[in-house]
Amino acid sequence: MTLDAHGTDLLLIGGRSGAGKSSVGREVAALLRDADVAHAYIEGDALDAVHPAPPGDPDRGAITERNLAALWRNYRELGHTRLVYTNTASVLGSGTALFRSALAPDEPRIVRVLLTASDDTVRLRLTAREQGSELRRQLERSAFMARRLEAGVPRDTVRVPTDDRTVTQVARAVVSAAGWPAS
């Protein structure tokens, strides 16, 4: 198994709803596994899936950080130095403090990848995924986040379009952006 020799690498995969973050994240993990590259994969949305919000933590940022820190500590004890993390807003520069705190004392090299998709592609994907009243809400939120992400990501963020590409093609582009080996 290939371990990273130069320190901790954090690959953030963000994008609007329907851009393919979860599918691409799982495929990145599969490509790395097939290449026998040690890594951990965390679906960021699962870290704050609690209702109601914890007292004093209405945006669930503190519980997200605590859960991420606990998972990373466990993975790090196993020798892992590569983390693939998916979440809509993870690529925004404002989130850097969360990752630096949760992964401390490691000071990771951070690679941000913003998955992009057209409104038509997103509509097709979300229509296949969402049921009932949630579809309209997801489409509106996705359009809002597309604008926010485009305006708020750091300049060094790698943009990877997902329109008319397979999940494997996109995942290979993401792994390449990280500079990691893959099968």
Secondary structure, 3 states (H helix, E strand, C coil): CECCCCCCEEEEEEECCCCCHHHHHHHHHHHHHHCCECCEEEEHHHHHCCCCCCCCCCCCHHHHHHHHHHHHHHHHHCCCCEEEEECCCCCCHHHHHHHHHHCCCCCCEEEEEEEECCHHHHHHHHHHHCCCCHHHHHHHHHHHHHHHHHHHCCCCCEEEECCCCCHHHHHHHHHHHHCCCCC
